[in-house]
């Protein structure tokens, strides 16, 4: 922060260029004070240092740095120390019994009613020469020029955040101008004589004080858009605004609450219906699964019966015109037509498309008419379908079905 100061800027030093720093007994040299000031404004702006018994006076080259030091203070060996004017420029106002939650801005707005602040509000410390020097107490001070027509009361009452506060005020007038001193009025002198009447003291000492701090805070004026939004529904010439006002009236009467309650009941009923439907689907799925298991067991039993019948008759079935275990004449005599009609035959072909056991499917389709003769008739029907159909893919599939129904037919397997 050090910077060179030209020679032309040098001027005579007066008392207004000095600041007072409380002396710390444990410090035997002035260098810690100089270093603390240099941290804030820079060493090039320090003119001289004078050590006294109870304070250290530091002279600066420009008076504007005096205000900076008074407003900010300095830190000496880790201790925060307040800095004061050597010669006050205005009246010194000391505020006592100030709650820490009250911000400086509120106090400044209160005091602006009586004068113009010259400095920022300075917080007094609980101690200077100890490790507790950073702790603030309930005292604050400010330098301000009091208006001639105003008199600062000894007590100020106000409300902040719905709480009532009362602070004590002490005015120390500037030595240059004694006219700024706050002289007590006749009412205040009478109150000071009667110390026992505390209620009267509060009433007489709060002259020219506004009780509510909210009145002192400048409120932001609304914009044109905000005013238009607030005035919506008040213009009867606009049908849209009229509708808005009608909707507001309906809302106040509770129309929409009834509608919302009906919607809530409907949604609850829909949830119940969904739950019932889910339960029904679950029960239907379990029922279908049980039926399929029963059908599977029944089909396995019928397949075993068919295998026993085939083994009993020694049916060495070979697919082909010359390899039938039952003669064609016997088939034509016992079965007057093919065992499956056109619809059942198509269903049989579609069922055996991806089934590895066409014989089991044939037993299911023949049902009660199942016998070796009807089985041979079905094979003959498949042979006839191969001869009639011209689709090579269907022919190949039917041949595979015949080969699966009778694996002994080598001609079908070779094809």
ChimeraX attribute file (.defattr): number of C-alpha atoms within 10 A of each C-alpha:
attribute: neighborCount
match mode: 1-to-1
recipient: residues
	/A:1	9
	/A:2	11
	/A:3	9
	/A:4	7
	/A:5	11
	/A:6	7
	/A:7	7
	/A:8	6
	/A:9	8
	/A:10	11
	/A:11	9
	/A:12	6
	/A:13	15
	/A:14	12
	/A:15	14
	/A:16	16
	/A:17	23
	/A:18	27
	/A:19	25
	/A:20	23
	/A:21	24
	/A:22	18
	/A:23	20
	/A:24	18
	/A:25	10
	/A:26	8
	/A:27	13
	/A:28	9
	/A:29	11
	/A:30	14
	/A:31	11
	/A:32	14
	/A:33	22
	/A:34	18
	/A:35	16
	/A:36	20
	/A:37	23
	/A:38	17
	/A:39	13
	/A:40	16
	/A:41	17
	/A:42	16
	/A:43	17
	/A:44	14
	/A:45	18
	/A:46	19
	/A:47	15
	/A:48	13
	/A:49	17
	/A:50	12
	/A:51	14
	/A:52	11
	/A:53	9
	/A:54	11
	/A:55	14
	/A:56	20
	/A:57	23
	/A:58	22
	/A:59	23
	/A:60	25
	/A:61	21
	/A:62	18
	/A:63	16
	/A:64	10
	/A:65	19
	/A:66	23
	/A:67	19
	/A:68	15
	/A:69	20
	/A:70	20
	/A:71	18
	/A:72	16
	/A:73	20
	/A:74	22
	/A:75	18
	/A:76	16
	/A:77	11
	/A:78	11
	/A:79	17
	/A:80	20
	/A:81	23
	/A:82	21
	/A:83	22
	/A:84	20
	/A:85	19
	/A:86	17
	/A:87	16
	/A:88	18
	/A:89	18
	/A:90	22
	/A:91	25
	/A:92	21
	/A:93	22
	/A:94	18
	/A:95	22
	/A:96	17
	/A:97	14
	/A:98	17
	/A:99	13
	/A:100	12
	/A:101	8
	/A:102	12
	/A:103	10
	/A:104	15
	/A:105	12
	/A:106	14
	/A:107	15
	/A:108	16
	/A:109	15
	/A:110	18
	/A:111	19
	/A:112	15
	/A:113	16
	/A:114	20
	/A:115	20
	/A:116	15
	/A:117	20
	/A:118	15
	/A:119	17
	/A:120	18
	/A:121	21
	/A:122	20
	/A:123	20
	/A:124	19
	/A:125	18
	/A:126	15
	/A:127	16
	/A:128	18
	/A:129	15
	/A:130	11
	/A:131	11
	/A:132	13
	/A:133	17
	/A:134	17
	/A:135	14
	/A:136	14
	/A:137	16
	/A:138	15
	/A:139	19
	/A:140	20
	/A:141	19
	/A:142	21
	/A:143	25
	/A:144	24
	/A:145	19
	/A:146	26
	/A:147	15
	/A:148	12
	/A:149	8
	/A:150	13
	/A:151	18
	/A:152	25
	/A:153	22
	/A:154	20
	/A:155	20
	/A:156	22
	/A:157	18
	/A:158	18
	/A:159	14
	/A:160	14
	/A:161	9
	/A:162	8
	/A:163	7
	/A:164	11
	/A:165	15
	/A:166	15
	/A:167	16
	/A:168	15
	/A:169	17
	/A:170	16
	/A:171	22
	/A:172	16
	/A:173	22
	/A:174	19
	/A:175	14
	/A:176	12
	/A:177	11
	/A:178	11
	/A:179	12
	/A:180	21
	/A:181	17
	/A:182	20
	/A:183	13
	/A:184	15
	/A:185	13
	/A:186	9
	/A:187	12
	/A:188	18
	/A:189	12
	/A:190	14
	/A:191	20
	/A:192	13
	/A:193	9
	/A:194	12
	/A:195	11
	/A:196	10
	/A:197	11
	/A:198	10
	/A:199	10
	/A:200	15
	/A:201	19
	/A:202	16
	/A:203	12
	/A:204	17
	/A:205	20
	/A:206	17
	/A:207	15
	/A:208	13
	/A:209	18
	/A:210	16
	/A:211	16
	/A:212	14
	/A:213	17
	/A:214	14
	/A:215	9
	/A:216	14
	/A:217	12
	/A:218	8
	/A:219	8
	/A:220	6
	/A:221	8
	/A:222	10
	/A:223	9
	/A:224	9
	/A:225	9
	/A:226	10
	/A:227	11
	/A:228	11
	/A:229	10
	/A:230	11
	/A:231	11
	/A:232	15
	/A:233	20
	/A:234	12
	/A:235	12
	/A:236	12
	/A:237	9
	/A:238	11
	/A:239	11
	/A:240	13
	/A:241	16
	/A:242	16
	/A:243	13
	/A:244	14
	/A:245	17
	/A:246	13
	/A:247	15
	/A:248	12
	/A:249	12
	/A:250	13
	/A:251	12
	/A:252	11
	/A:253	10
	/A:254	10
	/A:255	12
	/A:256	13
	/A:257	13
	/A:258	10
	/A:259	11
	/A:260	11
	/A:261	11
	/A:262	12
	/A:263	12
	/A:264	12
	/A:265	12
	/A:266	12
	/A:267	12
	/A:268	12
	/A:269	12
	/A:270	12
	/A:271	12
	/A:272	12
	/A:273	12
	/A:274	12
	/A:275	12
	/A:276	12
	/A:277	12
	/A:278	12
	/A:279	12
	/A:280	12
	/A:281	12
	/A:282	11
	/A:283	12
	/A:284	12
	/A:285	12
	/A:286	12
	/A:287	12
	/A:288	11
	/A:289	12
	/A:290	12
	/A:291	12
	/A:292	12
	/A:293	12
	/A:294	12
	/A:295	12
	/A:296	12
	/A:297	12
	/A:298	12
	/A:299	16
	/A:300	13
	/A:301	12
	/A:302	16
	/A:303	17
	/A:304	13
	/A:305	13
	/A:306	18
	/A:307	13
	/A:308	12
	/A:309	14
	/A:310	15
	/A:311	11
	/A:312	9
	/A:313	10
	/A:314	10
	/A:315	14
	/A:316	15
	/A:317	18
	/A:318	20
	/A:319	24
	/A:320	15
	/A:321	10
	/A:322	9
	/A:323	12
	/A:324	16
	/A:325	16
	/A:326	14
	/A:327	13
	/A:328	16
	/A:329	9
	/A:330	10
	/A:331	19
	/A:332	13
	/A:333	9
	/A:334	12
	/A:335	14
	/A:336	9
	/A:337	14
	/A:338	18
	/A:339	21
	/A:340	18
	/A:341	10
	/A:342	9
	/A:343	9
	/A:344	13
	/A:345	17
	/A:346	12
	/A:347	14
	/A:348	17
	/A:349	20
	/A:350	11
	/A:351	13
	/A:352	20
	/A:353	14
	/A:354	9
	/A:355	14
	/A:356	12
	/A:357	12
	/A:358	22
	/A:359	20
	/A:360	19
	/A:361	19
	/A:362	21
	/A:363	20
	/A:364	15
	/A:365	17
	/A:366	16
	/A:367	11
	/A:368	8
	/A:369	12
	/A:370	15
	/A:371	15
	/A:372	18
	/A:373	20
	/A:374	21
	/A:375	19
	/A:376	22
	/A:377	23
	/A:378	20
	/A:379	22
	/A:380	21
	/A:381	17
	/A:382	20
	/A:383	18
	/A:384	11
	/A:385	14
	/A:386	18
	/A:387	10
	/A:388	10
	/A:389	11
	/A:390	10
	/A:391	9
	/A:392	10
	/A:393	10
	/A:394	14
	/A:395	18
	/A:396	14
	/A:397	15
	/A:398	20
	/A:399	20
	/A:400	19
	/A:401	23
	/A:402	24
	/A:403	21
	/A:404	18
	/A:405	22
	/A:406	20
	/A:407	17
	/A:408	14
	/A:409	18
	/A:410	13
	/A:411	13
	/A:412	20
	/A:413	14
	/A:414	7
	/A:415	9
